[in-house]
């Protein structure tokens, strides 16, 4: 069974390759030959986790790029254009993958491995945990098939069958196994080094944005924070990161708003203000453009506490 065969797959004619609809936990194990690739110009409504066991993959999300070798975890956040394929020159790419809504607590573990645009690349997980990560994925697939009666199925060797966790108990058990994967790979790994060629002042400006996206940042204030003129700063930022400072700020604010909706019961108006949006109307419109649904619906879909 393929992901595009799932019922109610989240796709429309111009969205590229389909992704599972939000709210489901869907996972599988693929071993793909050269030429395999997936492109989603609108991204996915859910998080995507990939764990490579052999060969090499290539993944992109927004302006971020990475390759994935055996023993490397790459995570793509929702709402950003992305794609992935067998890396050029590789004979194949064998990997586990899982689509789901990430638990809010995982954000702190993944944050040190951010490479930009919602991509997280954990490329130095200790070799000693690789076997246990594989076991966790096999258990995740078994738990996803549990009906809630009797004992959960035994974990089986990897195959091409896709598992969908339909029941609430099956979803929670599967997410617990994936949480183990995230913790094992991030606890002893070294954060990815900054992309080469990026000016230290531009990296610092991005860090200022990410540290407090709700602050009243402007091109002038960010430029002053890194001792550049506004015009020089805007030019360098756009050239090196592929987007303007204000676009990067808007994306950071929307990501921050999404995290608040997932993990707090703040009213939507408070979420907008805490994320740096002066106008609730503008916030609702921008959020819907980015995530495909208004803030209130996103909170309901993604499991945040009732507001």
MARGUTI-192823 format. One record per residue (C-alpha): residue number from 1; x, y, z. Coordinates in pm, 1 decimal, always signed. Example, Ala and Ser with C-alpha at 12.3 -4.5 7.8 and 13.67 -1.06 7.14 Angstrom:
BEGIN
<node num="1" c1="+1230.0" c2="-450.0" c3="+780.0"/>
<node num="2" c1="+1367.0" c2="-106.0" c3="+714.0"/>
***
This chain:
BEGIN
<node num="1" c1="+0.0" c2="+0.0" c3="+0.0"/>
<node num="2" c1="+126.1" c2="+348.7" c3="-85.4"/>
<node num="3" c1="+65.0" c2="+672.4" c3="+102.2"/>
<node num="4" c1="-134.0" c2="+807.8" c3="-191.5"/>
<node num="5" c1="-372.7" c2="+516.3" c3="-148.7"/>
<node num="6" c1="-479.7" c2="+624.2" c3="+195.9"/>
<node num="7" c1="-841.4" c2="+735.4" c3="+232.8"/>
<node num="8" c1="-896.7" c2="+1112.9" c3="+233.9"/>
<node num="9" c1="-538.0" c2="+1185.6" c3="+136.7"/>
<node num="10" c1="-462.9" c2="+1554.0" c3="+180.6"/>
<node num="11" c1="-394.9" c2="+1665.5" c3="-176.9"/>
<node num="12" c1="-531.6" c2="+1890.3" c3="-448.1"/>
<node num="13" c1="-441.0" c2="+1909.7" c3="-817.9"/>
<node num="14" c1="-152.9" c2="+2155.7" c3="-784.0"/>
<node num="15" c1="-8.1" c2="+2028.1" c3="-455.5"/>
<node num="16" c1="+235.0" c2="+1775.0" c3="-603.2"/>
<node num="17" c1="+270.2" c2="+1434.6" c3="-439.2"/>
<node num="18" c1="+0.6" c2="+1374.9" c3="-176.3"/>
<node num="19" c1="+63.4" c2="+1348.9" c3="+197.0"/>
<node num="20" c1="-145.2" c2="+1176.4" c3="+465.1"/>
<node num="21" c1="-418.8" c2="+1398.7" c3="+608.7"/>
<node num="22" c1="-347.0" c2="+1577.4" c3="+938.1"/>
<node num="23" c1="-429.0" c2="+1403.2" c3="+1262.9"/>
<node num="24" c1="-324.6" c2="+1055.1" c3="+1152.9"/>
<node num="25" c1="-12.3" c2="+866.2" c3="+1255.0"/>
<node num="26" c1="+112.5" c2="+695.6" c3="+938.2"/>
<node num="27" c1="+444.3" c2="+519.8" c3="+896.3"/>
<node num="28" c1="+630.5" c2="+281.0" c3="+672.9"/>
<node num="29" c1="+966.7" c2="+146.1" c3="+562.8"/>
<node num="30" c1="+1089.7" c2="+200.7" c3="+207.0"/>
<node num="31" c1="+1392.0" c2="+82.6" c3="+11.4"/>
<node num="32" c1="+1387.0" c2="+294.7" c3="-304.4"/>
<node num="33" c1="+1605.1" c2="+281.0" c3="-617.9"/>
<node num="34" c1="+1757.9" c2="+576.8" c3="-805.3"/>
<node num="35" c1="+1491.1" c2="+795.9" c3="-961.5"/>
<node num="36" c1="+1255.4" c2="+783.6" c3="-664.1"/>
<node num="37" c1="+1143.4" c2="+1123.4" c3="-541.7"/>
<node num="38" c1="+856.0" c2="+1313.2" c3="-381.5"/>
<node num="39" c1="+776.7" c2="+1682.0" c3="-429.5"/>
<node num="40" c1="+520.5" c2="+1878.6" c3="-227.3"/>
<node num="41" c1="+515.2" c2="+2245.9" c3="-336.4"/>
<node num="42" c1="+277.0" c2="+2325.4" c3="-49.4"/>
<node num="43" c1="+443.9" c2="+2105.0" c3="+209.0"/>
<node num="44" c1="+246.2" c2="+1875.6" c3="+432.0"/>
<node num="45" c1="-11.6" c2="+1935.4" c3="+702.7"/>
<node num="46" c1="+179.3" c2="+1703.5" c3="+936.5"/>
<node num="47" c1="+538.2" c2="+1655.3" c3="+1052.1"/>
<node num="48" c1="+756.8" c2="+1411.3" c3="+859.4"/>
<node num="49" c1="+1026.9" c2="+1206.3" c3="+1035.3"/>
<node num="50" c1="+1280.8" c2="+1004.6" c3="+834.4"/>
<node num="51" c1="+1542.4" c2="+765.4" c3="+972.5"/>
<node num="52" c1="+1789.7" c2="+631.9" c3="+716.4"/>
<node num="53" c1="+1914.2" c2="+274.3" c3="+758.0"/>
<node num="54" c1="+2114.3" c2="+232.7" c3="+434.5"/>
<node num="55" c1="+2203.1" c2="+419.5" c3="+117.6"/>
<node num="56" c1="+2158.0" c2="+792.7" c3="+98.4"/>
<node num="57" c1="+1865.6" c2="+1031.7" c3="+64.3"/>
<node num="58" c1="+1842.7" c2="+1398.6" c3="-24.0"/>
<node num="59" c1="+1583.3" c2="+1624.7" c3="+140.9"/>
<node num="60" c1="+1490.6" c2="+1989.7" c3="+94.0"/>
<node num="61" c1="+1248.7" c2="+2216.2" c3="+275.5"/>
<node num="62" c1="+1210.2" c2="+2579.8" c3="+176.5"/>
<node num="63" c1="+1567.8" c2="+2700.0" c3="+132.5"/>
<node num="64" c1="+1723.8" c2="+2428.7" c3="+352.9"/>
<node num="65" c1="+1897.9" c2="+2125.6" c3="+202.1"/>
<node num="66" c1="+2054.3" c2="+1813.9" c3="+352.9"/>
<node num="67" c1="+2157.3" c2="+1460.3" c3="+269.3"/>
<node num="68" c1="+2072.2" c2="+1165.9" c3="+493.0"/>
<node num="69" c1="+2307.1" c2="+872.7" c3="+546.0"/>
<node num="70" c1="+2257.4" c2="+564.4" c3="+760.7"/>
<node num="71" c1="+2195.9" c2="+655.7" c3="+1123.1"/>
<node num="72" c1="+2066.6" c2="+1006.0" c3="+1053.7"/>
<node num="73" c1="+1728.9" c2="+1150.8" c3="+1151.3"/>
<node num="74" c1="+1580.2" c2="+1431.2" c3="+941.2"/>
<node num="75" c1="+1257.0" c2="+1600.8" c3="+1048.9"/>
<node num="76" c1="+1044.3" c2="+1834.2" c3="+835.6"/>
<node num="77" c1="+792.0" c2="+2064.9" c3="+1003.1"/>
<node num="78" c1="+452.1" c2="+2119.9" c3="+839.7"/>
<node num="79" c1="+350.3" c2="+2401.6" c3="+610.6"/>
<node num="80" c1="+676.5" c2="+2452.7" c3="+418.1"/>
<node num="81" c1="+736.1" c2="+2336.3" c3="+57.5"/>
<node num="82" c1="+950.1" c2="+2023.7" c3="+64.8"/>
<node num="83" c1="+1071.8" c2="+1723.8" c3="-127.4"/>
<node num="84" c1="+1296.9" c2="+1423.2" c3="-91.1"/>
<node num="85" c1="+1462.1" c2="+1169.0" c3="-319.0"/>
<node num="86" c1="+1737.9" c2="+914.3" c3="-355.0"/>
<node num="87" c1="+2057.1" c2="+1119.3" c3="-350.3"/>
<node num="88" c1="+2244.7" c2="+1155.4" c3="-680.8"/>
<node num="89" c1="+2498.7" c2="+877.5" c3="-718.5"/>
<node num="90" c1="+2341.9" c2="+659.1" c3="-447.1"/>
<node num="91" c1="+2243.3" c2="+302.6" c3="-535.3"/>
<node num="92" c1="+1933.4" c2="+318.0" c3="-314.3"/>
<node num="93" c1="+1780.0" c2="+478.8" c3="-7.3"/>
<node num="94" c1="+1637.3" c2="+261.2" c3="+269.0"/>
<node num="95" c1="+1456.2" c2="+449.8" c3="+541.6"/>
<node num="96" c1="+1177.1" c2="+454.8" c3="+795.6"/>
<node num="97" c1="+930.4" c2="+742.2" c3="+769.0"/>
<node num="98" c1="+643.8" c2="+865.7" c3="+984.9"/>
<node num="99" c1="+383.2" c2="+1138.8" c3="+935.9"/>
<node num="100" c1="+217.2" c2="+1267.5" c3="+1253.1"/>
<node num="101" c1="+155.3" c2="+1572.8" c3="+1469.2"/>
<node num="102" c1="+467.4" c2="+1615.4" c3="+1681.3"/>
<node num="103" c1="+424.9" c2="+1645.3" c3="+2054.9"/>
<node num="104" c1="+506.9" c2="+1998.6" c3="+2180.0"/>
<node num="105" c1="+776.2" c2="+1864.2" c3="+2412.8"/>
<node num="106" c1="+982.8" c2="+1744.1" c3="+2114.7"/>
<node num="107" c1="+1049.6" c2="+2100.3" c3="+2000.4"/>
<node num="108" c1="+1314.7" c2="+2161.1" c3="+2267.3"/>
<node num="109" c1="+1500.1" c2="+1840.2" c3="+2174.8"/>
<node num="110" c1="+1499.4" c2="+1918.2" c3="+1802.6"/>
<node num="111" c1="+1568.1" c2="+2293.3" c3="+1819.7"/>
<node num="112" c1="+1951.0" c2="+2265.0" c3="+1841.2"/>
<node num="113" c1="+1949.1" c2="+2075.9" c3="+1511.2"/>
<node num="114" c1="+1748.7" c2="+2328.6" c3="+1309.9"/>
<node num="115" c1="+1896.0" c2="+2403.7" c3="+967.2"/>
<node num="116" c1="+1630.2" c2="+2659.6" c3="+866.4"/>
<node num="117" c1="+1277.5" c2="+2667.7" c3="+725.8"/>
<node num="118" c1="+1148.8" c2="+2402.1" c3="+964.4"/>
<node num="119" c1="+1410.2" c2="+2136.2" c3="+883.3"/>
<node num="120" c1="+1593.4" c2="+1954.0" c3="+1164.7"/>
<node num="121" c1="+1890.5" c2="+1732.2" c3="+1076.7"/>
<node num="122" c1="+2033.5" c2="+1507.8" c3="+1348.5"/>
<node num="123" c1="+2336.3" c2="+1376.3" c3="+1163.0"/>
<node num="124" c1="+2552.9" c2="+1251.2" c3="+1447.2"/>
<node num="125" c1="+2337.4" c2="+1020.4" c3="+1657.2"/>
<node num="126" c1="+2564.5" c2="+782.2" c3="+1853.9"/>
<node num="127" c1="+2618.3" c2="+447.5" c3="+1679.6"/>
<node num="128" c1="+2523.7" c2="+272.3" c3="+2002.0"/>
<node num="129" c1="+2159.9" c2="+383.0" c3="+1973.9"/>
<node num="130" c1="+2101.3" c2="+285.5" c3="+1608.6"/>
<node num="131" c1="+1978.6" c2="-63.9" c3="+1691.3"/>
<node num="132" c1="+1738.1" c2="+60.1" c3="+1954.2"/>
<node num="133" c1="+1604.6" c2="+327.1" c3="+1715.2"/>
<node num="134" c1="+1529.4" c2="+55.4" c3="+1459.7"/>
<node num="135" c1="+1356.2" c2="-148.7" c3="+1729.2"/>
<node num="136" c1="+1146.8" c2="+155.1" c3="+1825.7"/>
<node num="137" c1="+1030.7" c2="+201.4" c3="+1466.3"/>
<node num="138" c1="+935.3" c2="-167.7" c3="+1439.3"/>
<node num="139" c1="+745.1" c2="-140.0" c3="+1766.2"/>
<node num="140" c1="+581.2" c2="+181.6" c3="+1643.4"/>
<node num="141" c1="+446.3" c2="+1.5" c3="+1338.3"/>
<node num="142" c1="+319.5" c2="-286.7" c3="+1549.2"/>
<node num="143" c1="+154.2" c2="-54.3" c3="+1802.4"/>
<node num="144" c1="-11.6" c2="+143.4" c3="+1522.0"/>
<node num="145" c1="-202.5" c2="-170.2" c3="+1420.9"/>
<node num="146" c1="-335.8" c2="-237.8" c3="+1769.3"/>
<node num="147" c1="-715.3" c2="-239.1" c3="+1792.7"/>
<node num="148" c1="-725.5" c2="-179.1" c3="+2168.6"/>
<node num="149" c1="-830.6" c2="-534.2" c3="+2255.1"/>
<node num="150" c1="-597.3" c2="-815.8" c3="+2346.7"/>
<node num="151" c1="-222.0" c2="-773.1" c3="+2330.6"/>
<node num="152" c1="-61.1" c2="-540.9" c3="+2075.2"/>
<node num="153" c1="+89.9" c2="-723.6" c3="+1774.2"/>
<node num="154" c1="+449.4" c2="-837.9" c3="+1792.9"/>
<node num="155" c1="+704.6" c2="-621.9" c3="+1613.5"/>
<node num="156" c1="+799.2" c2="-770.7" c3="+1276.9"/>
<node num="157" c1="+1095.9" c2="-721.2" c3="+1040.5"/>
<node num="158" c1="+1071.3" c2="-421.7" c3="+804.7"/>
<node num="159" c1="+851.5" c2="-464.4" c3="+496.7"/>
<node num="160" c1="+672.5" c2="-235.4" c3="+252.8"/>
<node num="161" c1="+336.7" c2="-237.2" c3="+433.5"/>
<node num="162" c1="+218.4" c2="+105.0" c3="+552.0"/>
<node num="163" c1="+66.1" c2="+124.1" c3="+900.3"/>
<node num="164" c1="-203.7" c2="+372.2" c3="+1001.0"/>
<node num="165" c1="-287.7" c2="+420.6" c3="+1368.4"/>
<node num="166" c1="-666.1" c2="+463.7" c3="+1374.9"/>
<node num="167" c1="-755.6" c2="+421.4" c3="+1742.7"/>
<node num="168" c1="-658.0" c2="+670.5" c3="+2013.2"/>
<node num="169" c1="-465.0" c2="+407.9" c3="+2211.2"/>
<node num="170" c1="-278.3" c2="+295.6" c3="+1899.5"/>
<node num="171" c1="-189.7" c2="+657.4" c3="+1814.6"/>
<node num="172" c1="-56.8" c2="+730.1" c3="+2162.8"/>
<node num="173" c1="+150.2" c2="+412.2" c3="+2174.0"/>
<node num="174" c1="+293.7" c2="+483.8" c3="+1829.7"/>
<node num="175" c1="+380.2" c2="+839.5" c3="+1932.4"/>
<node num="176" c1="+550.6" c2="+707.3" c3="+2246.0"/>
<node num="177" c1="+775.2" c2="+491.5" c3="+2027.0"/>
<node num="178" c1="+851.7" c2="+787.7" c3="+1802.2"/>
<node num="179" c1="+924.4" c2="+1001.3" c3="+2108.8"/>
<node num="180" c1="+1183.4" c2="+741.3" c3="+2208.1"/>
<node num="181" c1="+1340.9" c2="+777.5" c3="+1862.0"/>
<node num="182" c1="+1360.8" c2="+1155.9" c3="+1894.8"/>
<node num="183" c1="+1506.9" c2="+1139.1" c3="+2244.9"/>
<node num="184" c1="+1761.7" c2="+869.0" c3="+2161.4"/>
<node num="185" c1="+1892.3" c2="+1046.1" c3="+1852.5"/>
<node num="186" c1="+1904.4" c2="+1398.2" c3="+1994.9"/>
<node num="187" c1="+2030.2" c2="+1326.1" c3="+2348.1"/>
<node num="188" c1="+2385.2" c2="+1233.8" c3="+2249.6"/>
<node num="189" c1="+2416.2" c2="+1390.2" c3="+1907.4"/>
<node num="190" c1="+2610.0" c2="+1701.6" c3="+1819.9"/>
<node num="191" c1="+2411.7" c2="+1991.4" c3="+1673.9"/>
<node num="192" c1="+2459.9" c2="+2048.9" c3="+1303.9"/>
<node num="193" c1="+2725.2" c2="+2308.7" c3="+1227.5"/>
<node num="194" c1="+2603.4" c2="+2634.6" c3="+1073.2"/>
<node num="195" c1="+2580.9" c2="+2632.7" c3="+695.1"/>
<node num="196" c1="+2918.5" c2="+2732.7" c3="+549.0"/>
<node num="197" c1="+2940.9" c2="+3071.7" c3="+386.5"/>
<node num="198" c1="+2676.1" c2="+3239.2" c3="+603.6"/>
<node num="199" c1="+2798.6" c2="+3565.8" c3="+750.3"/>
<node num="200" c1="+2814.4" c2="+3549.0" c3="+1131.3"/>
<node num="201" c1="+2613.1" c2="+3871.2" c3="+1153.7"/>
<node num="202" c1="+2332.8" c2="+3721.9" c3="+945.1"/>
<node num="203" c1="+2330.5" c2="+3409.3" c3="+1160.7"/>
<node num="204" c1="+2308.9" c2="+3633.3" c3="+1465.8"/>
<node num="205" c1="+2013.9" c2="+3824.4" c3="+1317.3"/>
<node num="206" c1="+1830.1" c2="+3497.3" c3="+1251.8"/>
<node num="207" c1="+1901.4" c2="+3392.3" c3="+1610.2"/>
<node num="208" c1="+1752.9" c2="+3722.4" c3="+1734.6"/>
<node num="209" c1="+1437.6" c2="+3653.9" c3="+1534.2"/>
<node num="210" c1="+1407.2" c2="+3292.9" c3="+1651.5"/>
<node num="211" c1="+1473.2" c2="+3380.9" c3="+2015.5"/>
<node num="212" c1="+1183.6" c2="+3627.2" c3="+2035.2"/>
<node num="213" c1="+966.9" c2="+3631.4" c3="+1720.4"/>
<node num="214" c1="+697.4" c2="+3833.1" c3="+1897.3"/>
<node num="215" c1="+927.7" c2="+4130.0" c3="+1956.8"/>
<node num="216" c1="+872.9" c2="+4445.0" c3="+1745.2"/>
<node num="217" c1="+1163.9" c2="+4369.9" c3="+1513.3"/>
<node num="218" c1="+1224.4" c2="+4588.6" c3="+1209.2"/>
<node num="219" c1="+1491.7" c2="+4584.8" c3="+942.1"/>
<node num="220" c1="+1652.7" c2="+4880.4" c3="+1119.4"/>
<node num="221" c1="+1646.4" c2="+4723.6" c3="+1466.0"/>
<node num="222" c1="+1786.2" c2="+4391.5" c3="+1340.7"/>
<node num="223" c1="+2054.1" c2="+4570.6" c3="+1140.0"/>
<node num="224" c1="+2149.6" c2="+4774.8" c3="+1445.5"/>
<node num="225" c1="+2172.7" c2="+4456.4" c3="+1650.6"/>
<node num="226" c1="+2444.1" c2="+4322.4" c3="+1422.0"/>
<node num="227" c1="+2618.9" c2="+4654.0" c3="+1346.7"/>
<node num="228" c1="+2515.0" c2="+4685.1" c3="+981.4"/>
<node num="229" c1="+2334.3" c2="+4956.4" c3="+791.8"/>
<node num="230" c1="+1971.4" c2="+4865.4" c3="+711.9"/>
<node num="231" c1="+2034.2" c2="+4851.7" c3="+336.1"/>
<node num="232" c1="+2349.0" c2="+4638.6" c3="+367.2"/>
<node num="233" c1="+2181.3" c2="+4410.6" c3="+620.2"/>
<node num="234" c1="+1870.8" c2="+4356.3" c3="+403.1"/>
<node num="235" c1="+2086.7" c2="+4282.4" c3="+98.9"/>
<node num="236" c1="+2311.0" c2="+4032.3" c3="+281.7"/>
<node num="237" c1="+2022.1" c2="+3860.8" c3="+458.0"/>
<node num="238" c1="+1821.7" c2="+3810.9" c3="+137.6"/>
<node num="239" c1="+2122.1" c2="+3696.1" c3="-63.7"/>
<node num="240" c1="+2248.6" c2="+3446.4" c3="+193.7"/>
<node num="241" c1="+1922.3" c2="+3304.9" c3="+331.8"/>
<node num="242" c1="+1706.5" c2="+3332.9" c3="+21.5"/>
<node num="243" c1="+1434.1" c2="+3544.3" c3="+180.4"/>
<node num="244" c1="+1396.2" c2="+3895.8" c3="+313.6"/>
<node num="245" c1="+1433.3" c2="+3971.0" c3="+685.4"/>
<node num="246" c1="+1064.0" c2="+4053.1" c3="+712.9"/>
<node num="247" c1="+961.6" c2="+3730.9" c3="+542.1"/>
<node num="248" c1="+1185.6" c2="+3536.6" c3="+780.3"/>
<node num="249" c1="+1025.9" c2="+3722.2" c3="+1072.0"/>
<node num="250" c1="+675.3" c2="+3645.3" c3="+947.5"/>
<node num="251" c1="+759.3" c2="+3275.4" c3="+914.1"/>
<node num="252" c1="+907.9" c2="+3266.9" c3="+1264.6"/>
<node num="253" c1="+599.6" c2="+3437.7" c3="+1407.5"/>
<node num="254" c1="+367.1" c2="+3189.3" c3="+1239.5"/>
<node num="255" c1="+571.7" c2="+2894.3" c3="+1368.6"/>
<node num="256" c1="+562.4" c2="+3045.8" c3="+1718.6"/>
<node num="257" c1="+185.8" c2="+3094.1" c3="+1693.3"/>
<node num="258" c1="+141.2" c2="+2733.1" c3="+1585.1"/>
<node num="259" c1="+339.1" c2="+2610.7" c3="+1886.7"/>
<node num="260" c1="+127.1" c2="+2824.3" c3="+2120.2"/>
<node num="261" c1="-193.9" c2="+2688.3" c3="+1967.8"/>
<node num="262" c1="-66.0" c2="+2332.7" c3="+2008.0"/>
<node num="263" c1="+49.2" c2="+2363.0" c3="+2367.2"/>
<node num="264" c1="-152.6" c2="+2636.7" c3="+2544.5"/>
<node num="265" c1="-511.6" c2="+2740.3" c3="+2599.0"/>
<node num="266" c1="-446.4" c2="+3108.6" c3="+2524.2"/>
<node num="267" c1="-729.4" c2="+3274.1" c3="+2327.2"/>
<node num="268" c1="-648.5" c2="+3320.0" c3="+1959.0"/>
<node num="269" c1="-625.6" c2="+3698.7" c3="+2004.5"/>
<node num="270" c1="-361.6" c2="+3649.5" c3="+2277.4"/>
<node num="271" c1="-172.0" c2="+3406.8" c3="+2057.1"/>
<node num="272" c1="-170.2" c2="+3666.5" c3="+1778.9"/>
<node num="273" c1="-38.3" c2="+3938.4" c3="+2010.4"/>
<node num="274" c1="+223.0" c2="+3709.6" c3="+2169.8"/>
<node num="275" c1="+346.4" c2="+3618.2" c3="+1822.1"/>
<node num="276" c1="+392.0" c2="+3979.9" c3="+1713.6"/>
<node num="277" c1="+74.9" c2="+4030.0" c3="+1506.8"/>
<node num="278" c1="-90.7" c2="+4365.5" c3="+1577.1"/>
<node num="279" c1="-405.7" c2="+4284.2" c3="+1380.3"/>
<node num="280" c1="-601.3" c2="+3965.0" c3="+1464.1"/>
<node num="281" c1="-756.5" c2="+3984.2" c3="+1116.4"/>
<node num="282" c1="-413.9" c2="+3986.8" c3="+953.1"/>
<node num="283" c1="-299.8" c2="+3705.0" c3="+1180.7"/>
<node num="284" c1="-598.0" c2="+3486.0" c3="+1088.0"/>
<node num="285" c1="-542.9" c2="+3545.5" c3="+717.5"/>
<node num="286" c1="-166.9" c2="+3483.1" c3="+732.6"/>
<node num="287" c1="-208.9" c2="+3172.8" c3="+947.2"/>
<node num="288" c1="-467.2" c2="+3025.7" c3="+714.2"/>
<node num="289" c1="-244.2" c2="+3089.1" c3="+411.8"/>
<node num="290" c1="+45.2" c2="+2910.5" c3="+581.3"/>
<node num="291" c1="-129.4" c2="+2616.6" c3="+750.6"/>
<node num="292" c1="-441.3" c2="+2572.7" c3="+539.9"/>
<node num="293" c1="-690.4" c2="+2634.1" c3="+820.6"/>
<node num="294" c1="-773.8" c2="+2914.6" c3="+1064.7"/>
<node num="295" c1="-607.3" c2="+2920.0" c3="+1408.2"/>
<node num="296" c1="-908.3" c2="+2781.8" c3="+1596.7"/>
<node num="297" c1="-943.6" c2="+2486.2" c3="+1362.2"/>
<node num="298" c1="-567.9" c2="+2424.0" c3="+1375.9"/>
<node num="299" c1="-583.4" c2="+2400.3" c3="+1755.9"/>
<node num="300" c1="-866.1" c2="+2148.0" c3="+1735.2"/>
<node num="301" c1="-691.3" c2="+1941.4" c3="+1468.1"/>
<node num="302" c1="-351.1" c2="+1941.2" c3="+1632.7"/>
<node num="303" c1="-456.4" c2="+1846.7" c3="+1980.4"/>
<node num="304" c1="-403.5" c2="+2168.4" c3="+2176.6"/>
<node num="305" c1="-599.6" c2="+2226.1" c3="+2496.4"/>
<node num="306" c1="-944.3" c2="+2378.5" c3="+2439.6"/>
<node num="307" c1="-936.5" c2="+2758.1" c3="+2440.2"/>
***
